[in-house]
Amino acid sequence: MGRKVIRAMGGDVRGRTVALLGLTFKPNTDDMRDAPSLALVQALEDAGASVRAHDPQGHEQARPLLPNVQLIDDPYQAADGADALVIATEWDAFRALDLRRVAELLKQPVLVDLRNIYHPDEAARAGLRYTGVGRG
């Protein structure tokens, strides 16, 4: 997953900020066991990116596991000024994002949807460059 995000951002993430939505291993829990976000954050940090993240319930459990990640209370605040937005957990709240607002908040209009909760055409209409799993 980390390589997919890095490719979607043009291959070089050093010095860039990634907004990550979803830290827990699945929605409606604070469970971080085997959460994909752990490996994703490690790959991004290893490549030189900084990560800020929002999860509706996972901040307390994630804090000791992801000490370098800035935990943000709102998905739009996480996106504000970031170089890309990555959706890693399919929380219902993330299915209802105002994609036009997201596109306006991001430095670069990059959405990497690791759960395919949005259709590429919907993201494009909002002004986002979309990458989904298995969609290119």
N, C-alpha and C positions, 0 to 999 in steps of 0.2 A: 504494500500500500504506500509506503514511503516513497518508493521510486516513482509510482504513478503521480503522486502529488508533486514531486520535484520536476518531473517531465512536464506536467500541466503548467508549471510556473516558468517554463523556459529552460530548465536544466540547471540553473544556478540559483540557490536560495540563500547563499551567504549574505548576511546582513538584512535579510527580509523578514517580515513578520507574517506568520500564518495564524489566522483565526480558526480555531477548531471547535466545532459544535458537537458535543457528545463525548463524554469520557468513559462512561460506564459500559459494561460489556453488552447490555441490552437496555431498552427503555423501561421506564417505570421501576427502577431499582437503583440502589447506590452501590451495587456490586462491581468491584473493579477486577475480580479474578479473571484472568485471561482476556482482559479488555484489549481490543485491537489498538486503542489509543496509546497504550504503553509503548508498543513497538513503533508506532507511527511517530510519536513525539521523539523517541530516541533517534530515529532515522533523520528527522528534520533537524534536531539539535546537532547531531553528528555532521550534518551538511552545512551547518552554520546559521540556521534560521532560529529566530525566537518564536515562541508559541504563546498565544493567549487563548484561553478556552472558556467555554460556558457549558455547563451541564445542569439540568434542572434539579438533580438530586445528588450528584456525585462529588461535589467539591471537597467535602470533609474527608471522604475516603481517598480521593485522588491526591490531596495535598502532600502527604508523606511520600507518595510514589512518584510524584512529578514535581520536585522541588523548584525547578527552574521555570515552570509554567505559571504565567500570570492568570489567576482565576477571576473571571469577570461575571457579574451578576445578570447580564442581559446579552442576548445574542447580537443585537444591533451595536451595543458598545464594544463587543468583541470584534466585530467587523470593521468598526470605524478606524480608518487609516491603515488597515492591514493590506498586504499584497495579494492575499488569496483567502477564500473562505472554504473550509473543508467540513463536510458533514460526515461524521463517523458513526453516529448512533441515530436510529430512526425514531426519535422522540416525536410525538404528535405536534408539539410546539414548533418543531423545525419544519414540519410539513406545511405550516401556515405562515411562513415568512413572507414578508412583502419583498419580493425579489427586486423590484425597481429601487426600493429604498436600500437594499443590500448593495446593488450596483453603484449607487451614488456614494455610499459610505466607503467602499473599497478604493484603495489607490489604483489597483489593477482590477478589472472586472472579471476575476477568475473564480469560478465555482467548481470545486471538485466534490462530487456527490458519490461517496463510497457506498451508499445504500440505494441509489437510484430512486430517490423519493420524488424527484422532479423530472419532467420530460424535457429533453434538450430544446425543443421548440419554445416551451414556456420560458426557460432560462434565457434563450436568445432574444425573445421579445422584450425581456426586461433589461437587455443590454449586457448580459453576462456571457463570457466564454465558458462553456460547460464541458466538463469531463465527468463521465460516469463509469462505473465498473462494467467492463464488457462492451462499452459504447464508444471507446476511443478517447 
